Amino acid sequence: MKPDALIPRTGDSTTSEAWFANASPAMDRREFLHQLGVGVFWMVTGTSVWAQARRPTAGGAGERLPLQARLHLGEDGSITVFCGKVECGQGARAEIVQAAAEELRVPAEIVHVLLADTAKVPDDGITAGSRTTPQTVPAIRRAAAAAREWLRQTAAKHWGVDLSELEVRNGAVRHPREDRRFGYSDAARLAVEDPVWQQAVPTDLPLAAPVRWQVMGQSLPRPNAREVVTGQYRYPSDLRRPGLFYGAVLRPPAFGARLVSVDLEAAARAVPGVVTVREDSFVGVAAATSAEARRALAALAATARWGESSQPSSRTIYDHLRREVEEPVPPNPFREEFTSAVREWRATYRLAYVQHVPLETRAALAEWTDQGLTVWMGTQNPFGCRAELARALGLPPEQVRVIVPDFGGGFGGKHTAEAGIEAARLARAARRPVLMHWSREEEFVWAYYRPAAVIDVEAGLDASGHIMYWHFVNMNSGRAALDTPYAVGRSHCRHVPARSPLRQGSYRALAATANHFARESAMDELAALAGLDPLDFRLRHLPTGRLRTVLEEVARRFRWRERIRSAHRGVGFGLACGTEKGSFVATCVEVAMDEATAEIRVREVVQVFECGAIVNPENLLAQVEGCILMGLGPALWEEIRFTQGRVVNGTLSRYRVPRFSDLPKLEIHLLDRPEFPSAGGGETPIVAVAPAIANAVARATGRRIRHMPIRLDAAA
């Protein structure tokens, strides 16, 4: 079979990643090399395999990796890049193609990417924290630049010419005096014995400056976009294996409930041929169809007896978090020092738990062979999940392989391996592959949440309206964007962990949304206390720099000064700005109020976003749009409600997410700053949405709401 038949080119109906996802989990080295095609590739077995090498820094700087761990050169002219990141809709696949093509000096169409197969790619770290663009993309670029320089050197040696006479263009070196070319396909076999490919990628190779970019800086569509939009792509929940069973797991009736007893035979009585597993507190079933699995599970659940403990409710959660802090909440250290403050002010802001609500819920397919365990799953953390699976199942990590097809959304909510562990336990007992696909209700209740937050803020103003001191304490939700970017006299910012009654974890932008909501709301409140316009108050506390630039630009685009002069009750304008993950954002909104129905309608959002040199403009625009629209949900509606350890709105009919009818007019301006390194764009644009809305609501109603979601019945 020809290699092209196995590894399709970009634009074909099947990607190389989809092929690998369906390949035999027990594939040996010879078969893998044969199917990948002729060219340069090394694979080492055992603990030193490069696919298992630990990254030197989070996000995959990849300095310790040899060139051979990053690239495969095919004699057919194809180039394959190996990367441990995942694609969950954020555009990593296209960016990695662009990074390699830019430095290799080849068209993007011939570059193919193999992502997130722990047996085949290096560990580039978790896909989170907007780290792919600033850390992994440069690592890919350095490897591609090393391959390009190797091609030049090889051509110079081959032709006996001076290296300085040669450069790579369109994938080949041209002879300076003869009509001859030397391309990557011509050099592929020569590289097998070349030690350059076995050495660590140099860190000092010059990379193309943004002003000279040919592929980066352009809008490259997602390489497998046609498959996605035509329904041909197979997501984790779509995967099948021969002899597949479907799994279902017995869930507790409430958080903290302990299983006392269950009749395992009840499942077999209800569904002949079902496989039932109990391992400590884990109880699950596997059957030939998903309907049979659910029927067997219902029979089990009817016999289960549980012990429950008292749990707080969403109505009392903020008092609970304040009581359950893991260390004392620090007092304001400036209260005695700044007795000269003309005006003193303090407030508390609160944010509810929210769910990620990805389009595709958790899904994992597990299969055991003599060589170990293979799990196909949707996760942002393939190597972390491999370690988690190994620990849970008592295996050495090298006997666990995690393959991550492109999946339907994560937003920070798919860092852990619970669905994979469940599928693996059931598959081990059933002796056949098992697919676990969580229901929407399971996703709402048993996936982790964005943490709730209680944030205390205190500040003092001098006679001229400058902030003399700033005291900011976040209880529970985290440190992200904790420190103020404003120039204040003295500042004290702390995060105090608390014992959360709900499982909590990462969410898009982490705690930066909570901390920006409190800080930017507070800045408006302080501006009012000083008798100043919110824009002017911010500008007097912002030095010249990137944050000030986006704030001034959004105010100009929104026509802030003209519009606030024409404001009337029922219509409000608000602004907010911030910085996180090396990028900068400022947002202005217009809201309309209907106090009779308590409805807040966001009519317009104008945002200016800057993240250094823009790698892929259309993809970045989509990221910013997604952040804004996702940000509307927790700002206005999203809130997990619970009582006695039970979620009471764990369905899409009860948990309100943004709808098409909620979409405001959007005006987004991307500032391209090629003088600054590229930063990620998948998180920071969300952080200024909620505080801008809160500030607009306060201007429209005269009522300050310090709670997310922002509701007119929650005025402070």
C-alpha positions in Angstrom: 0.0 0.0 0.0 1.3 3.5 -0.9 2.0 5.9 2.0 -0.3 8.5 0.4 -3.2 6.1 0.8 -2.5 5.9 4.5 -1.6 9.4 5.4 -3.8 11.7 3.4 -2.7 15.2 2.5 -4.3 18.4 3.9 -7.7 18.9 2.5 -8.5 15.2 2.0 -11.5 13.7 3.7 -9.4 12.0 6.3 -6.5 13.5 8.3 -3.4 11.7 9.4 -4.6 12.1 13.0 -7.9 10.4 12.2 -6.0 7.5 10.6 -3.7 7.1 13.7 -6.8 7.2 15.9 -8.2 4.2 14.1 -4.9 2.4 13.8 -4.2 -0.7 15.8 -3.3 0.1 19.4 -0.8 -2.8 19.2 1.0 -1.4 16.1 4.7 -2.2 16.3 7.6 0.0 15.1 8.0 -1.7 11.7 4.4 -1.4 10.9 4.3 2.3 12.0 7.4 3.1 9.8 5.9 1.3 6.8 2.6 3.1 7.1 4.1 6.5 7.7 6.1 6.3 4.5 9.7 6.6 3.4 11.7 9.3 5.0 13.3 10.4 8.2 11.9 9.0 11.4 13.3 7.5 14.6 11.4 5.8 17.4 13.1 4.5 20.5 11.4 2.0 22.9 11.6 2.0 26.7 11.8 4.8 29.1 14.0 7.0 26.9 11.4 7.3 24.1 11.1 10.9 23.0 7.4 10.7 22.9 7.6 10.3 26.7 10.2 13.0 27.3 9.2 15.5 29.9 9.0 19.1 28.7 11.6 21.4 30.3 9.0 24.1 30.9 5.2 24.1 31.0 3.7 24.5 27.6 6.4 22.8 25.7 9.5 24.9 25.0 11.0 21.6 23.8 14.7 22.7 24.3 15.8 19.1 25.1 14.1 17.5 22.1 16.2 16.4 19.1 15.1 17.4 15.7 14.0 13.8 14.9 11.3 14.1 17.6 9.6 17.0 15.8 9.7 16.4 12.1 9.3 13.6 9.5 10.5 14.2 6.0 8.9 12.1 3.3 10.5 11.2 0.0 7.1 12.1 -1.5 7.7 15.7 -0.4 5.4 15.5 2.6 6.4 17.0 5.9 4.9 15.8 9.2 5.2 17.7 12.4 4.8 15.9 15.8 3.3 17.9 18.6 1.8 17.1 22.0 -0.9 19.8 21.9 -4.5 19.1 21.1 -7.1 20.7 18.9 -10.4 21.4 20.6 -11.6 24.2 18.3 -9.1 26.9 19.3 -7.1 26.7 16.1 -3.8 25.0 17.3 -3.6 22.8 14.3 -3.5 25.6 11.8 -1.0 27.6 13.9 1.4 24.7 14.1 1.2 24.2 10.3 1.9 27.9 9.8 4.8 27.8 12.3 6.5 24.9 10.5 5.8 26.1 7.0 7.1 29.6 7.8 10.6 28.4 8.9 10.8 25.5 6.5 10.0 27.9 3.6 7.4 25.5 2.2 3.7 25.9 1.3 1.4 25.2 4.2 -0.4 22.6 2.1 2.4 20.1 2.3 2.8 20.3 6.1 0.8 17.8 8.2 0.5 17.7 11.9 0.2 14.7 14.2 -1.2 15.9 17.5 -1.6 14.3 21.0 -0.7 10.6 20.6 1.4 9.9 23.6 3.2 7.0 21.8 4.2 9.1 18.8 4.7 12.8 19.9 6.7 14.7 22.5 5.1 15.9 25.7 4.4 19.6 25.0 2.4 20.0 28.1 -1.2 20.7 28.8 -3.2 22.7 26.2 -4.2 25.5 28.6 -3.2 28.9 29.8 -2.8 30.3 26.2 0.6 28.7 26.1 0.5 27.1 22.6 1.2 30.4 20.8 4.0 31.8 23.0 5.7 28.6 23.9 4.9 25.6 21.6 4.8 27.6 18.4 8.3 28.9 18.9 9.5 25.4 19.6 8.1 24.2 16.4 9.6 27.1 14.6 13.1 26.4 16.0 12.8 22.8 14.9 11.7 23.8 11.4 14.5 26.4 11.2 17.0 23.7 12.2 15.7 21.5 9.4 16.0 24.3 6.9 19.6 25.1 7.9 20.4 21.4 7.7 19.0 21.3 4.1 21.2 24.3 3.2 24.3 22.7 4.7 23.6 19.4 3.0 23.1 21.1 -0.4 26.3 23.1 0.0 28.2 19.9 0.8 26.5 18.0 -2.0 27.2 20.6 -4.6 30.6 21.8 -3.2 29.5 25.5 -3.0 29.8 28.0 -0.3 26.9 27.9 2.2 26.4 31.7 2.1 25.4 31.4 -1.6 22.4 29.2 -0.7 18.9 29.9 0.6 15.7 27.8 0.8 12.7 29.0 -1.2 9.5 27.1 -1.8 10.8 23.9 -0.2 14.1 23.7 -2.1 17.6 25.0 -2.5 18.5 26.3 -5.9 22.0 25.9 -7.3 23.4 29.4 -7.6 24.9 28.8 -11.1 23.1 25.8 -12.5 19.5 24.8 -13.1 19.5 22.4 -10.2 17.4 22.1 -7.1 17.7 20.2 -3.8 14.5 19.8 -1.8 13.5 18.2 1.5 12.3 15.1 -0.4 15.7 14.7 -2.1 17.5 15.0 1.3 15.2 12.7 3.2 17.3 9.5 2.9 20.5 11.4 3.5 19.3 12.5 6.9 19.1 8.9 8.3 22.7 8.8 9.3 23.2 12.5 9.9 23.8 13.2 13.6 22.3 16.7 13.3 18.8 15.0 13.4 19.7 13.2 16.6 20.9 16.3 18.5 18.9 18.8 20.5 17.4 21.6 18.4 19.6 24.7 18.7 18.1 27.7 20.6 20.1 30.4 18.8 18.9 29.9 15.2 17.4 33.2 13.8 13.7 33.0 13.1 11.8 35.0 10.6 10.8 38.4 11.9 7.0 39.2 11.7 7.6 41.9 9.0 9.0 39.1 6.8 6.4 36.5 7.5 5.0 34.7 4.4 2.8 32.0 6.0 2.4 33.2 9.5 0.5 36.4 9.8 -2.0 35.2 7.2 -5.4 33.6 7.7 -5.0 29.9 7.2 -8.2 27.9 7.7 -8.2 24.8 9.9 -6.7 22.0 7.8 -9.5 19.6 8.4 -12.3 22.2 8.3 -14.1 20.5 5.4 -14.4 17.2 7.3 -15.8 19.1 10.3 -18.4 21.1 8.5 -19.6 18.1 6.4 -19.9 15.8 9.4 -17.2 13.4 8.2 -14.8 14.0 11.1 -15.0 11.5 13.9 -14.9 13.0 17.4 -14.1 10.9 20.4 -17.8 10.1 21.0 -18.0 8.9 17.3 -15.2 6.3 17.5 -15.9 2.6 17.2 -13.8 -0.5 17.5 -14.6 -4.2 16.6 -16.7 -5.8 19.4 -17.4 -2.5 21.1 -19.4 -2.4 24.3 -21.0 0.7 25.8 -20.4 1.7 29.4 -22.5 3.4 32.1 -21.5 4.2 35.7 -23.5 4.3 38.9 -23.4 7.9 40.2 -24.1 8.9 43.8 -27.4 10.8 44.4 -25.5 13.7 46.0 -22.1 15.1 46.5 -20.2 13.3 49.2 -22.6 10.3 49.3 -21.0 7.0 50.1 -22.1 3.6 48.6 -23.2 1.3 51.4 -24.5 -1.6 49.3 -25.6 -2.6 45.9 -26.9 -5.8 44.3 -24.6 -6.5 41.3 -26.7 -9.4 40.1 -29.6 -7.0 39.4 -27.9 -5.8 36.2 -27.6 -9.3 34.8 -31.2 -10.1 35.7 -32.3 -7.1 33.7 -29.9 -7.5 30.8 -28.4 -10.9 30.0 -24.8 -10.7 28.8 -24.1 -7.4 30.6 -20.7 -7.0 32.3 -20.8 -5.5 35.8 -17.8 -4.1 37.7 -17.3 -3.0 41.2 -13.9 -1.7 42.3 -14.1 0.1 45.7 -16.6 2.9 45.2 -16.7 2.5 41.4 -19.6 0.5 40.0 -20.3 0.3 36.3 -21.8 -1.8 33.6 -20.9 -2.5 29.9 -23.3 -3.9 27.3 -23.7 -4.4 23.6 -25.8 -1.2 23.2 -26.0 2.0 25.0 -29.7 1.3 25.7 -28.9 -2.0 27.3 -26.2 -0.4 29.4 -28.7 2.3 30.7 -31.3 -0.4 31.4 -28.8 -2.5 33.4 -27.6 0.6 35.3 -31.2 1.5 36.2 -31.6 -2.0 37.7 -28.4 -1.5 39.7 -29.4 1.9 40.9 -32.7 0.6 42.2 -30.8 -1.6 44.7 -28.2 0.9 45.7 -28.1 2.2 49.3 -26.2 5.4 50.1 -25.0 7.3 53.1 -25.2 11.0 52.8 -23.8 13.9 54.8 -24.9 17.5 55.3 -23.9 19.9 52.5 -24.2 23.6 52.0 -26.4 25.1 49.3 -25.9 27.7 46.7 -27.8 30.1 48.8 -25.3 29.9 51.6 -22.1 29.2 49.6 -20.4 32.6 50.1 -20.7 32.5 53.9 -19.5 28.9 53.7 -16.4 29.8 51.7 -15.6 32.7 54.0 -15.8 30.4 57.0 -13.9 27.6 55.3 -10.7 29.5 54.3 -7.6 27.4 54.7 -5.6 30.3 56.2 -6.6 33.6 57.9 -7.9 36.3 55.6 -5.3 39.1 55.9 -6.6 42.4 57.2 -6.0 45.7 55.3 -2.4 46.6 56.2 -2.9 50.2 55.2 -5.9 51.2 57.4 -3.8 52.8 60.1 -1.0 54.0 57.8 -3.2 56.1 55.5 -5.2 58.2 58.0 -4.9 61.1 55.5 -7.1 59.4 53.0 -9.9 61.7 52.1 -12.3 59.0 51.1 -12.2 55.3 52.1 -14.2 52.7 50.4 -14.8 48.9 50.7 -17.0 46.3 49.0 -17.4 42.6 48.5 -17.9 40.9 45.1 -19.3 37.3 44.6 -19.2 34.9 41.7 -21.1 31.7 41.4 -19.9 28.3 40.3 -20.4 27.7 36.6 -20.1 24.8 34.2 -18.1 24.7 31.0 -20.9 23.2 28.9 -18.8 22.0 26.0 -20.7 20.9 22.9 -19.2 17.4 23.2 -19.5 15.9 26.7 -16.7 13.7 28.1 -16.1 10.7 26.0 -13.4 7.9 26.0 -12.9 4.6 24.3 -10.6 2.1 26.0 -9.1 -1.1 24.6 -6.7 -3.5 26.2 -4.2 -5.7 24.4 -1.2 -7.8 25.4 0.9 -4.6 25.1 -1.2 -2.6 27.5 -4.0 0.0 27.4 -5.0 2.4 24.6 -7.5 5.1 25.4 -9.0 7.5 22.8 -10.4 10.4 24.6 -11.2 14.1 24.5 -8.7 15.8 26.9 -6.6 18.9 27.0 -4.0 17.0 28.9 -2.9 13.8 27.1 0.3 13.1 29.0 -1.2 14.1 32.3 -4.1 11.7 31.6 -1.7 9.0 30.7 -0.1 9.3 34.1 -3.5 9.4 35.8 -4.6 6.3 33.9 -1.4 4.5 34.8 -1.8 5.3 38.5 -5.5 4.3 38.6 -5.0 1.0 36.8 -1.6 0.0 38.3 0.3 0.2 35.1 3.7 1.6 34.2 3.2 4.7 32.0 4.9 3.1 29.0 2.0 0.6 28.9 -0.6 3.3 28.5 -1.2 5.1 25.3 -3.6 8.1 25.0 -4.7 9.3 21.6 -6.7 12.6 21.4 -8.7 13.2 18.2 -9.9 16.7 17.7 -12.8 17.1 20.1 -15.8 19.3 20.7 -14.7 21.9 23.2 -12.9 22.0 26.5 -12.6 25.6 27.9 -10.4 24.3 30.7 -12.9 21.6 31.7 -11.2 18.5 30.2 -7.9 18.3 32.0 -8.7 15.0 33.9 -9.1 11.4 32.9 -12.2 10.2 34.7 -14.1 9.1 31.6 -11.0 7.3 30.4 -10.5 5.5 33.7 -14.1 4.4 33.7 -13.9 3.1 30.2 -10.6 1.3 31.0 -12.0 -0.4 34.1 -15.0 -1.7 32.2 -13.0 -2.7 29.2 -10.6 -4.7 31.4 -13.6 -6.6 32.9 -15.4 -7.1 29.6 -12.3 -8.1 27.7 -13.4 -5.9 24.8 -13.3 -2.2 23.9 -15.7 0.0 25.8 -16.9 3.5 25.0 -17.9 5.8 27.8 -19.9 8.9 26.7 -21.2 11.1 29.5 -24.7 12.3 29.3 -25.3 16.1 29.5 -26.6 15.6 33.1 -23.4 13.8 34.1 -21.4 16.6 32.6 -23.3 19.2 34.6 -23.1 17.4 37.9 -19.9 15.4 37.9 -17.5 17.4 35.8 -15.6 20.1 37.8 -16.8 23.7 38.0 -15.3 27.2 37.6 -14.7 28.1 41.3 -17.1 30.4 43.1 -15.4 33.5 44.6 -15.7 35.9 47.4 -13.6 39.0 46.8 -13.0 41.8 49.4 -11.7 45.1 48.1 -10.7 48.2 50.0 -9.2 51.5 48.7 -8.5 55.0 49.8 -8.5 58.2 47.7 -6.5 61.4 48.2 -7.9 64.8 47.7 -7.1 64.8 43.9 -8.8 61.5 43.4 -5.7 59.2 43.2 -5.8 55.8 44.8 -3.5 55.9 47.9 -3.9 52.3 48.8 -5.4 49.1 47.4 -6.3 46.0 49.4 -7.6 43.1 47.4 -8.4 39.5 48.7 -9.7 36.7 46.6 -11.2 33.8 48.6 -11.3 30.5 46.8 -11.1 31.2 43.0 -7.4 31.8 42.4 -4.4 34.0 41.7 -4.8 34.7 37.9 -4.7 38.4 37.2 -4.8 39.1 41.0 -2.4 42.1 41.0 -3.7 45.4 39.8 -2.2 46.9 36.6 -3.0 50.4 37.8 -0.4 52.7 39.4 -1.6 53.0 43.0 0.2 54.3 46.1 0.4 51.0 47.9 -1.0 47.6 46.9 -1.7 44.4 48.8 -3.3 41.6 46.8 -3.7 38.1 48.1 -5.5 34.8 47.2 -6.7 32.8 50.2 -7.7 29.1 49.3 -11.0 27.8 50.8 -12.5 24.3 51.2 -15.0 24.1 48.4 -18.0 21.8 48.8 -18.1 21.3 45.0 -15.4 19.9 42.7 -13.7 22.9 41.1 -10.9 23.4 38.5 -9.8 25.3 35.5 -12.1 27.4 33.4 -11.3 29.7 30.5 -9.0 32.5 31.9 -9.0 30.8 35.4 -9.6 33.3 38.1 -8.8 36.3 35.9 -12.5 36.7 35.1 -13.4 36.9 38.8 -10.5 39.3 39.7 -11.2 41.5 36.7 -14.9 41.6 37.6 -14.1 42.8 41.1 -11.3 45.2 40.2 -13.0 46.8 37.2 -16.3 47.2 39.0 -14.3 48.7 41.9 -12.6 51.2 39.6 -16.0 52.5 38.4 -17.2 52.8 42.0 -14.0 54.7 43.0 -14.4 56.9 39.9 -17.9 57.8 41.1 -16.5 58.5 44.6 -13.9 60.8 43.1 -16.5 62.5 40.9 -14.6 61.5 37.7 -15.6 59.8 34.5 -14.7 56.1 34.6 -12.4 56.5 31.5 -10.6 59.5 32.9 -10.2 57.8 36.3 -8.5 54.8 34.7 -6.3 56.9 32.5 -4.9 58.9 35.4 -3.9 55.5 37.0 -2.5 53.9 33.8 1.0 54.8 32.6 1.9 54.8 29.0 1.9 51.3 27.7 -0.1 48.5 26.0 -3.0 48.5 28.4 -3.5 52.2 28.1 -3.3 51.9 24.3 -6.2 49.4 24.0 -8.3 51.4 26.5 -7.8 54.6 24.6 -8.5 52.9 21.3 -11.7 51.2 22.5 -13.0 54.5 23.9 -12.3 56.1 20.5 -14.0 53.3 18.6 -17.0 53.3 20.9 -17.2 57.1 20.9 -17.3 56.9 24.7 -17.3 60.6 25.5 -20.1 61.5 23.0 -22.3 58.6 24.0 -22.2 59.0 27.8 -23.4 62.6 27.4 -26.5 61.3 25.7 -27.3 58.5 28.1 -30.7 58.2 29.7 -32.3 56.0 32.2 -32.8 52.5 30.9 -29.8 52.6 28.6 -26.3 52.4 30.0 -22.7 52.3 28.8 -19.9 50.6 30.5 -16.2 49.9 30.0 -13.5 47.7 31.5 -10.0 46.7 30.6 -7.3 44.3 31.7 -4.3 42.2 31.0 -3.5 38.5 31.4 -1.3 35.9 29.7 0.8 38.6 27.9 -2.2 40.1 26.1 -4.3 43.2 26.6 -8.0 43.9 26.2 -10.5 46.8 26.6 -14.2 46.5 26.2 -17.1 48.9 25.9 -20.8 47.8 26.0 -24.2 49.3 25.7 -27.1 47.7 27.7 -30.8 48.3 27.7 -32.8 47.7 30.8 -36.4 46.6 31.4 -36.8 46.9 35.2 -40.4 45.7 35.1 -39.2 42.3 33.8 -35.7 42.5 35.4 -34.2 41.9 31.9 -30.7 43.1 31.0 -30.2 43.2 27.3 -26.6 43.7 25.9 -27.1 45.5 22.7 -23.5 46.3 21.6 -20.0 45.2 22.5 -16.9 46.9 21.1 -13.6 45.3 22.0 -10.0 46.1 21.2 -7.6 43.2 21.8 -3.8 43.1 21.4 -1.6 40.0 21.8 1.6 41.0 20.0 2.3 39.8 16.5 -0.8 38.2 15.1 -0.2 34.7 13.7 -3.6 33.9 12.1 -6.0 36.9 11.9 -9.2 35.1 11.2 -8.6 32.4 13.8 -7.8 35.1 16.4 -11.0 37.0 15.5 -12.9 33.8 16.0 -11.2 33.3 19.4 -12.1 36.8 20.5 -15.7 36.4 19.3 -16.0 33.1 21.2 -14.6 34.7 24.3 -17.1 37.5 24.2 -20.1 35.3 23.6 -19.1 32.8 26.2 -18.5 35.6 28.6 -22.1 36.7 28.3 -23.3 33.5 30.0 -21.7 33.7 33.4 -22.1 37.5 33.3 -25.9 37.4 33.0 -27.3 33.9 33.5 -25.0 31.0 34.2 -25.0 29.7 37.8 -24.9 26.2 39.3 -27.7 26.0 41.9 -27.6 23.2 44.4 -29.1 22.1 47.7 -28.4 19.1 50.0 -25.6 18.1 47.6 -27.8 18.0 44.6 -27.6 20.2 41.5 -31.1 21.4 40.8 -30.5 23.0 37.3 -28.2 20.3 35.7 -29.9 20.4 32.3 -29.8 22.7 29.4 -33.5 23.5 29.8 -32.7 24.9 33.3 -29.1 26.1 33.0 -29.2 29.2 30.8 -26.4 29.6 28.2 -26.3 32.3 25.6 -28.6 31.8 22.6 -28.6 33.3 19.1 -31.3 35.7 20.2 -28.9 37.1 22.9 -26.2 38.0 20.5 -25.3 41.7 20.5 -23.8 43.8 17.8 -20.1 43.0 17.8 -17.3 45.3 16.8 -13.9 43.8 17.3 -10.6 45.4 16.6 -7.3 43.4 16.6 -4.2 45.5 17.2 -1.3 43.9 15.4 1.9 44.7 17.3 4.8 42.9 15.4 7.3 44.5 17.8 6.0 42.2 20.6 6.2 38.4 20.8 2.9 36.6 19.9 0.7 35.7 22.9 -2.3 33.5 23.1 -5.8 34.8 22.3 -8.1 32.2 23.7 -8.7 33.5 27.2 -8.0 37.2 27.9 -10.8 38.6 25.7 -13.4 37.1 28.1 -12.2 38.9 31.3 -13.5 42.4 30.5 -17.0 41.4 29.4 -18.7 40.9 32.8 -17.3 44.1 34.5 -18.2 46.2 31.5 -21.8 44.9 31.7 -21.9 45.5 35.4 -20.7 49.1 35.0 -23.2 49.7 32.2 -26.0 48.4 34.4 -25.0 50.7 37.2 -25.0 53.7 34.9 -28.4 52.7 33.5 -30.1 52.1 36.8 -28.1 53.8 39.5 -27.8 50.4 41.3 -24.5 48.7 41.7 -24.6 44.9 41.4 -21.6 43.1 42.8 -22.6 39.5 42.0 -22.1 37.3 38.9 -24.4 36.5 37.3 -25.6 40.1 37.2 -29.2 40.3 38.1 -31.4 43.2 39.0 -32.6 41.4 42.1 -29.0 41.1 43.4 -28.2 44.8 43.9 -25.9 45.5 46.8 
